[in-house]
Every structure is written in structure tokens, then in C-alpha cells.
């Protein structure tokens, strides 16, 4: 799929004039078929390009909807019923129609009717909706029987049916044919992105060389949490002429949110709010950012605004739920997340956020059910797997924790939090080598919470490896990001005692004085300083041979203690390090609801 690759310069050529012609054609086609969400997306994109006037090479001809005169009245009636969500009536009046748009609306009405009935019956406990499954199977039989007569829109509907029946590989093949036949059908691109569960699968797709492919690539990167690639792709689109698109701005804000750049994401969402104050899309992410920054008043205003616009939107329910969560009213938050799910059972964020609230309420069983539902919606979201790990950790089932944390770490390899949690689970099961590897990898990845080195040092200390423990504690103490850590006093006390054992009195005194700055280690620091004073006053005390020290301590004894971060790489935790140092990482605000 060569056109998917965006070069480092980002110089793609998109003919904006042709884009506008394609968009207007797509809006008419989707509107005639009742695909309102795709028509809305195209209309918003068209509005962002309003400054680019359309120039036709030849005068445009009158629009032909392709519906025969005999079927016009039936189509108009059925379309009105479809818009009123009377899907069975719409399908009934299109039974004998043969025009392509009538056939699509007929089949789409059957599909929408079955989905509506399935959602309506979802509250009946223990009921299994076999009727909905039968409708899907009937549609699939029709598509197979008319394989050579399917246009791009019917291929899209077939792909949706296959996905509903969990025939994912077949759905991918059909949806690729759909986007090739109808490139402006954004809904087909979105469904295809949801089926590409990793970058390799995304790169293997056979897609048309069309300008929509760049929007698909950027959207897929966001879905896969590949934030850097997503931002790069959207910057390319901005440079190509889509800088005024609210959709592009919102997607860039989500990408910044996924890479934990809260301030940049908030700035973009505030810009969106000014440009389109009634746009509720993605306000669930916006409210989550305000939750992270503890902007209670701004979040309250956003909730009031959302209710005044549409109180029955899932985004509104999530905004209110986040507001109550920030106020620690977790039971009320659960109620609003449940309301969101009653409106849309496939709404991923609500399942995950409700799971978080049940964790706060110490209801692990309910949290597990929420996270499992989230995985059913999207198996590639690391938050659900990590939430399951947390829930089973509360229940003390560390074997399950290891499995779920491992899955989360695979989906989000650049996030140290899952690795630290995985290391803790291994440590509880006395799998010390595995725990050491996890802590080391969390440190090497870029420790978000600043805990990996301290846990690594404690585990070395627990495993009777004092030299490695001292090296890890030294690296942790020298990292400026750990200046306010609650683990710092114990680390300084250990280092003071360690250096005192080798009679490196200057270094022992340095860390002993650091101990005096904390109440928990003040007495230990005084005792160590007293011992140092006695050693220095004793003229008969002999200094141990430097050869008895590990190499890391020899190096420390020859230079003054520096707070600069060493630049040599961190060695493997499986051997005693000769020179332990800390790579430089930029740490972002990490107050995430995990």
C-alpha cells in the first residue's frame, strides 16, 4: 500500500478543486441513501474549504439520482419513513424496487430495523435476540447471491454485516472493495480502520490512490494510539489545505491526549469550542482533560453547556459523569455512564470510565464486567486490559494480573505504567527475574510516574544484591524529576548507610545530611552523622582497600557527587552493573484514570 507512506517532508499533492467536486458528489449520494453521518462529515469538510472556489473544466450536467420514474414515489415515501426511524415501513414500500438507491435503502432499512430492535431488547436479562442474527444472515445470503451486482454502498453494508457476524477477515476484503468503488464513503473507511488491529495489518491493505486515503491513514493511527504518526499525518493534511477543518483539529487534540500532552490537547479543544460552540463531538475527551487538570469550574460549565445543547447525547452523559467523578461522587458518575450506554451500548469510553468508577467504589466484579464489555467493543484499547489487571490485582489474583497487564503493555509499549504494574505482579508471585526485567524496561522506556528505579532498587535490596541496589538508588536520587518523590528519603538513607559501610565518609555524609531534610529519616541521618564523626575522630581507624568496592563506587569516590544525569546507557538488571546511569526523559503530567 505505497500511497499510505508519507515522506519526511510531508509534501503530498492534493487537488483541492477535485476534492470539492468529489465531496459534493459524495454528499448527494450519501444523503439519497440515508447515510447521514457520512453526509455530515463530508459537509463539514466541504465548509472548511469554502474559500477554494470550484472551477469546472466542463459545465456541470443536471444531477441524475438514478431512480426510475416508476419508483420515484415509492422511494420518496420510504425515505421519509426512514428519516422518521420507521425502518420496517420503509423496507415494505421498497420491496419490488430495482433502482440501485432503492435496493440499498431497502437492505439498509432491514439492517437498521434489526439493530434498533436489538438495542431495545438489550435490557431484557437473559433474552437472546435470534431475530436480529437471522436478519443479518438473510442480508448476507442476498449479497452472496448478487455478488456481481453490488456497488460500493452495498459492499459497505455487506462489510458491516460481516463485522457484526465476527467474520473479520472477510469484512476487511469486502470493505477494501467498497472504498475502491465509492472512495468518498467515509463510513466504510472508518469500519476498515476499526478492523486493522495493528500497524502491519494497516500497511498490508490494498487501498485506492485517492485523497481520502490520507484521512483514513491519520484516523487509523489515532485508533491504534500511534500518536506521533497521527500528528504527522494530520500536519500533512493541514499543509495540503485542510487547516480550517474542525475534524482535523479535533483529531489532533485526541492524538495529543493519547501522547499525554494535556496542555496542547486542551488548547486545541478550547479553540474548537470557540469556532463551533455547539459541537458535542469528542467532548468526552475534552471533559477528561479538564478532569486531569482538575479544572472543576470549567468542567461544570462544560457540563451545563452540554445539557443545554442536547441532554440525550452520549457525550453529554460522559461530561456529567466526569464532573461527578472529579467531585468524588462516584455513584452519581456511574449513573450517567450507564445512561450513556443505554443510548449507545457500543460507546467505548463509557464502559472504561464506568469501570474506573467501580474500582473507586471497590466493586471489582462490576468493574471486570465493564472492562470485558469494553474489550468486546474494541480489543485494541489498552485501557480496558489495564483496568482488568487492576481489578484482578484488587482481588489478589496475580496470575490473571500478569496476563492482562502483559496485553496492555503489548498494546501500549511506550507507557511505563503497565510495565511497573506487571513487575509488581511478578514480584508478588516471587518471579524476581521477570520483575527486574519489567522495572528495568519501564525505566528505559521513560518512567512516567518516577517509580521504576525505586522499585528496581528495592527488589535488588530484597534479593541481597546491595551493589546493584545502591547503583539504582544513586541513579534515582540524581534524577531531578524525582526531587519530590516520597521514596527519596528511604533511598538517601540506604545510600548513606551503604557508603558508610565502605568508609566513604564524604559521600555517606552527603546523603546523611539529605536525610535530615525529611521527618521520616531525620533520626537515621543524625545517627549516621554521629558515626561518621566518630570514624573521623578516630586516628587509628583504617580505610578499606578501594579494591573491595564495586566499580560504580570506585568511580563515585574519585569525583564529587553530581546531580547531573550521566549519559551512559543503563545496563541489564540481570547482572551486577559496573556503571549505573539514567537516560534523560521528558516526563509529562501523568494523572490518568487508569
C-alpha positions, 0 to 999 in steps of 0.5 A: 500500500505505497500511497499510505507512506508519507515522506519526511517532508510531508509534501503530498499533492492534493487537488483541492478543486477535485476534492470539492467536486468529489465531496459534493458528489459524495454528499448527494449520494450519501444523503439519497441513501440515508447515510447521514453521518457520512453526509455530515462529515463530508459537509463539514469538510466541504465548509472548511474549504469554502474559500477554494472556489470550484472551477469546472473544466466542463459545465456541470450536467443536471444531477441524475439520482438514478431512480426510475420514474416508476419508483420515484414515489415509492422511494420518496415515501420510504425515505421519509419513513426512514428519516422518521426511524420507521425502518420496517415501513420503509423496507415494505414500500421498497420491496419490488424496487430495482433502482440501485438507491432503492435496493440499498435503502431497502437492505439498509432499512432491514439492517437498521430495523434489526439493530434498533430492535436489538438495542431495545431488547438489550435490557431484557436479562437473559433474552437472546435476540435470534431475530436480529442474527437471522436478519443479518444472515438473510442480508448476507445470503442476498449479497452472496447471491448478487455478488456481481451486482453490488456497488460500493454502498452495498459492499459497505453494508455487506462489510458491516454485516460481516463485522457484526457476524465476527467474520473479520477477515472477510469484512476487511476484503469486502470493505477494501472493495467498497472504498475502491468503488465509492472512495468518498464513503467515509463510513466504510473507511472508518469500519476498515480502520476499526478492523486493522488491529495493528500497524502491519495489518494497516500497511498490508491493505490494498487501498485506492490512490485517492485523497481520502486515503490520507484521512483514513491513514491519520484516523487509523493511527489515532485508533491504534494510539500511534500518536506521533504518526497521527500528528504527522499525518494530520500536519500533512493534511493541514499543509495540503489545505485542510487547516480550517477543518474542525475534524482535523483539529479535533483529531489532533487534540485526541492524538495529543491526549493519547501522547499525554500532552494535556496542555496542547490537547486542551488548547486545541479543544478550547479553540474548537469550542470557540469556532463551533460552540455547539459541537458535542463531538469528542467532548468526552475527551475534552471533559477528561482533560479538564478532569486531569487538570482538575479544572472543576469550574470549567468542567461544570460549565462544560457540563451545563453547556452540554445539557443545554445543547442536547441532554440525550447525547452520549457525550453529554452523559460522559461530561456529567459523569466526569464532573461527578467523578472529579467531585468524588461522587462516584455513584452519581458518575456511574449513573450517567455512564450507564445512561450513556450506554443505554443510548449507545451500548457500543460507546467505548469510553463509557464502559472504561470510565464506568469501570474506573468508577467501580474500582473507586467504589471497590466493586471489582466484579462490576468493574471486570464486567465493564472492562470485558464489555469494553474489550468486546467493543474494541480489543485494541484499547489498552485501557480496558486490559489495564483496568482488568489487571487492576481489578484482578490485582484488587482481588489478589489474583496475580496470575490473571494480573500478569496476563492482562497487564502483559496485553496492555503493555503489548498494546501500549509499549511506550507507557511505563505504567503497565510495565511497573504494574506487571513487575509488581505482579511478578514480584508478588508471585516471587518471579524476581527475574521477570520483575527486574526485567519489567522495572528495568524496561519501564525505566528505559522506556521513560518512567512516567510516574518516577517509580521504576528505579525505586522499585528496581532498587528495592527488589535488588535490596530484597534479593541481597544484591546491595551493589546493584541496589545502591547503583539504582538508588544513586541513579534515582536520587540524581534524577531531578524529576524525582526531587519530590518523590516520597521514596527519596528519603528511604533511598538517601538513607540506604545510600548513606548507610551503604557508603558508610559501610565502605568508609566513604565518609564524604559521600555517606555524609552527603546523603546523611545530611539529605536525610535530615531534610525529611521527618521520616529519616531525620533520626537515621541521618543524625545517627549516621552523622554521629558515626561518621564523626566518630570514624573521623575522630578516630586516628587509628581507624583504617580505610578499606582497600578501594579494591573491595568496592564495586566499580560504580563506587570506585568511580563515585569516590574519585569525583564529587557527587553530581546531580547531573544525569550521566549519559551512559546507557543503563545496563541489564538488571540481570547482572551486577552493573559496573556503571549505573546511569539514567537516560534523560526523559521528558516526563509529562503530567501523568494523572490518568484514570487508569 
